[in-house]
Amino acid sequence: MTPTPKLNAALAKFQAALPSVAKGETAHAGTYTYSYAGLDDVSAAIEPALGKVGLAFTAFPHLLDGQFVLVYSLLHESGEERIGVWPLGTGTPQQRGSAITYGRRYCLLAVTGVFPGGEDDDGEAAGQAMQQPRVRTAHSDTEHRRLRDPTPDERVNGSGAARTHGPIPPEDDRWAGQPAGDLALPENQQGIMDGRQRARMFALFADIGLAGEDIAQRALLSKILGGEVQSRGALSWADADKAIKALAEHAEAMKLPGSAAPEQVGMIASLYASKLAFKRGEKEQMLAASEQIIGRTLTGPDGERTHKNLAAVEARKLHDTLDGFEDRPALETWLRSPAEVGA
């Protein structure tokens, strides 16, 4: 399991002041009547409190190994995530809808450590229901309960008619067209890179000098992931996570003195000579100009002062700066201006 230290710290902070969840719903299991906290009440009490400490909860139905499950995640703003799976069983689409509501409520409570008062009543009823052959829908939210037990007016108008037999109209069948067969685990599904990952990846590409370079970006991703990447948007969450970590390491390495590639150093020398008309014997003047632009000395640990001691990011900045001047006098005028030094 991937370590989640930031998520763990946020969850501990959340649990230090657990929100109160009221049991505002009543249900019947045979002759047994009990109260429970509905999904609306649970979500309204927990999710805003999670957001205050940088956490979020999400859940969605998914087909895993031919079985419908509810994939739920506790997310942290840092990108750390805790994923779990809740089985949904079989049944009609309405019964699955109720199972999704039931699963979302229980998973949200379980993953955050929140328990409504008297939760044992709900557990006892659940245990009784497991012994019954039919699927119980007592744990539905307000909308499901209204659809199950419509008022007389709703039956007449058709707005809340309970449908217990017969085919489901295509426009009401939310499960129509669902794929069958084995699917990858949630984190390995293609095309589910989240927004935080996408933003982080683009920022890192900018850091390493590949902003807007689609072909170069995909080539680098292909090298990192060991296979051809035709589109960044098709990446799975796991692949995006792996790529981001590698790109972050690459970006840090590019900040190290001496990390500039030979071709970068060569292009800087070419600009000084061909565009800015520095002579071969003016090495000292070229180094002084470069040091003023990047803001540090180019003397290495061995005492040698050379452009080879540039970091890759410094070399890129230096190249772009030098390339912005028409001639040497323009560069020297800019370097003499205190307001422009280090810009």
N, C-alpha and C positions, 0 to 999 in steps of 0.2 A: 504494500500500500504506500502511495506517495505521501511523504510527510506534509502536514498542513499546519505549521506552527502559527501562522497569522490567523488562520481560520479558528484554530483552537483557542487562541487568546481572545478573539472576539466573542466566541461562544461562551467562554468563561465569564466575560464581562456581562453578556446578556443574561446568563443564568444567575448572576449575583443579584439581579432585580427582576425576577420572573414576573411577567404580566398575569393578571387574574383573568381567568376564562370562565364566563358564566354558563351554566347549563340551562339554556333557554328552549330546548326542544323536548317533546314528549313522544314516546313511541310505544307500540304494543307488540309483544312477541307471544302470541297465543293468549293466555290469561294473565301474562306478566306485563305490567306497565312500569316504565322507568323514564327518567330524565337523562338527557345527554347534551353535550355542547355540539351544535351543528357546525358545518364547515364555515358558514358565514361568520359565526361568532368566533371560531378559532382563528380564522384568517385575520379578522379585524383586530383581534387582541394581540396576535403574535407578529405579523409581518411588519407593521410600522416599527415595533420595538427592535426587530432584527435590522431594519434599515438604519437605525440610529447607530449601530455598531459596525456597519459596513457589510452586513450579511443579507442574503436573499434566498428565497425558497422557490423552486420550480418543480413541476411534475407534468408528465405527459404520457399517454398510452403508447405502447410500442409492441411490435411483434418480435419475440425473441425465441429462437429455436422452435418456431411454430406455435408458440403459446403467447396469448396476450398478457402483458405485464404493464405495471405503472413504473416508469423510470423517474426517480425523484433525486433532486440535487440540493445540497446546501452550499451556496456559493459565497465566496468572500471577494471583496472588491480588488484584492491583490491578484485574483485569478485562481487561487486555490479552490478546490472543490471536493465535496464528499458525495459520492454517488451510491445509490442503493436501488434495489428492484423489489417491487411488491406484486405478487401474483394476482391476476384478476379473475382467473377461472373461466368458465364457459357460461353460456346463457344467451338470451335475446339481447339485442342492442340496448333496450331499456334497462335490462338487468345489469349489463356491463356498465352503463352510464351510472347506475347506482353504486356499483362496485368501485368505479373510479372516484366518485365522491367520497365514499367510505375510505378508500385507500389514501386519497390526498389528505384527509383529516387525520388519520392515524399516523401516516408518515411524517406529517408536519409536527405533530405532537411528539413522536418518538425521536426524531432527529434533533429537536431543540430541547428535549427534556421537560416539556411543559405537560402538566396533567390537570384537567379540570377536577374540581372537588367531587368526590364520590365516583371516581372513574370505575371502581369495582362493579357498580351496578351495570354499567355498559358492558364490562367484560363478561359478567354472568349471562347477560342476555345474548351476547355474541356466542357464548358457549352453547346455550340452548339452541340457537339457530343452526349451528354446525351439525346438530343431530337431525335436522329436518331435511327431507329430500329436495324441497324446492328452495330457490334462491330468495332470501329475505331482503326486502327493500326498506325496512324501517329506518335505516340510517341515512336516508336521503336528505338533501338539503330542502329548503322551502319550495324551490321550483319543482323538484322531483315529487315532493309530497302533494303539491297542488295537481300535478299531472296524474298522480295515482288516485287521489280522492277529490275529484272536481265537485264544485257546488252544482246545484240543479241548474242555475243560470248558465254556467259554463258548459254543462252537457247540452243545453238547448242551442247555445250559440256556437258550439264546437270549438271554443277557445281553449278548453281544458279537458276535453274528453279523454278518459282513460282508455288506452288501447292495450288490451290483454290478449286479443286473438286476431288472426288474419295478417296479411302482408303489410309491410311498412311502406308508405309512399316514398319514392326515391328522394324527394326533397327533404324528408325527415330522417333518412338513413345515413347517419354520420360515419358508419363503418363501411359503406359501399366503396369498392375500389381499393380497399386495404390490401397490400401485398401479402402473399402467403410464403411460407418457407423459412429457412434459416436466415437470420440477419445478424450483423455484427453487433457486438456490445455497443452501448450508447457512445462511449468515448471514441470508438473506432468507426462510427458511421461517417460516410463521406458527406461533406458539405455542411457540417454543423459547427464550424469554427465560430465562436461567439464574437460579439462586438468588441469586447475588451481585447481579445486576442488580435483581432484585425487591426485595431488602432495601434497596439503595441508593435505589431509586425511592421506596419508602415513607418512608425517612428524609428525603429531600428534600421530599416532600409535607408532612411534619410541619414542616420548617424554614420553609416558605412559608405555613404556616397552613391547610393543606388536609387534615390528618390526619382520616381517616374520612369525608371528603366525596367519596363515589364519583362523583356526577354532576359536581361541579366538577373533579375530577381528570381524568375522561374528556374533559371539555370542553377543558381545558388541553392534554391530550395531542393531541386532534384539531387544535387550533390549531397546535401545534408540528410535527406530522407532515403537516399539509395534507390530512387526510381524516378521516372519522368513525371514532372508536375506540369500539367497542361493549363491549370487554372488555380490561383490561390483560393478562390471561393469554393473549390471542391475539396479542400483539405478537411480531414476529420479533426475533432478536438484534440486527440492525442498527437496527431502529426503536427498540428499547429503549435502545441505545447513544446514538442521536441524542437521544432524549428526556431521558436522564440528563444529558447535557452541557448541554442547554438549561435544564433545571431547576436544575442547579448554578450556571449563570450567573445565573439568576433569583434564586436564594437569596442569592448574593453581592451582587447589586444591591440587594436588600432591606435589606442591612446598611448601606447608604450613607446618611449624614445627608441629610435632605430627600427621601428616597424614599417617605415616607408618602403615601398617596393622600388627596385632599381629603376624601373621605367618612370616612376614618379620623380625620382631624383634627376633622371636624365631630362625629363620635360622641363623641370625648373631651370636646369643649366641652359637648355635651349632658349627659354624665354629671356633669360638674362643676356645671352649672347646675340641672338638674332633679332629679337623685338626691341630690347632695351639698350642694345649696343654697349654692353659692358665688355671690356677686354679680358683676355685670358689671365693677364697679370693682376687683375683687380679682384682677386678672390676675397681679400679682406673687406672690400666695400660691399661685395655681394652678400657675404655672411652677415655683415652688420645690418644691411637692409632686411634680410630674412629674419634675424633675431628681433628687430624692432617690430616686424609684422606679427610674429608668433608670440612675442612676449617672454622669451627665455633664451639663454645661451645655448649654442649648439655644440658645446664642448662635451665629449663623451667621457665615460669612466676611465678610458685609457689616456685622457688628456688631449685627444685629437679633436680639433674644431672643424666640423665638416657637415655638409647637408645630409650625409648618410645617417646622422643622428636624429633626423626628423622622425616624428611619429607619423603614421599614415594620415591621420586626420589633420595634422599640422601641414603636411605636404599638400593636401588637397586645398586647404585654406590659402597657403602661400601661392600655389599655382593660380587659383582663381583671382587672388588679389593682384598679382603681377600681370596677369592677362588683361586686367581691366584698365591698364594704362597704355596710352598711345606711344609714349616714348620715355626715355630716362629722365628728362627734366620734369615731366609731370609726376613721375614717381618720387623724385627727390623733393619736389615742392610739397607733396602730400606728406612725406616723412618728416619734414621740418615743422609741420603744423601740429601743435600739441593736441588740438581737438580731434585730430584724425588718428593719432597713434593708438593702436590697440582696438580700433573700430572693427 
